[in-house]
């Protein structure tokens, strides 16, 4: 597979890196792409973990909150056992 890059800044940065590191452009690009993929994966996993932690915190707060009205929901909404308004 061949990639054409038509961007002067990209070409200049790649030329600078190849000259500085004495590595081939494909090797540099492969390493950079692997690093970016790892960064994106780590970021996604971190966001998932943060979301799960937030869900757990919210669940614990909800479970710890006191019941304001101890009546069954059917009584609060004023429906009888048949589901009709009382």
Number of C-alpha atoms within 10 A of each C-alpha: 2 4 5 5 9 8 8 9 10 11 13 11 11 17 13 12 15 16 12 9 9 10 11 13 15 11 11 16 12 11 12 12 12 12 12 12 12 12 12 12 12 12 12 12 12 12 12 12 12 12 12 12 12 12 12 12 12 12 12 11 11 11 10 9 9 9 9 6 8 9 10 9 10 14 12 10 11 13 13 11 10 7 9 9 10 11
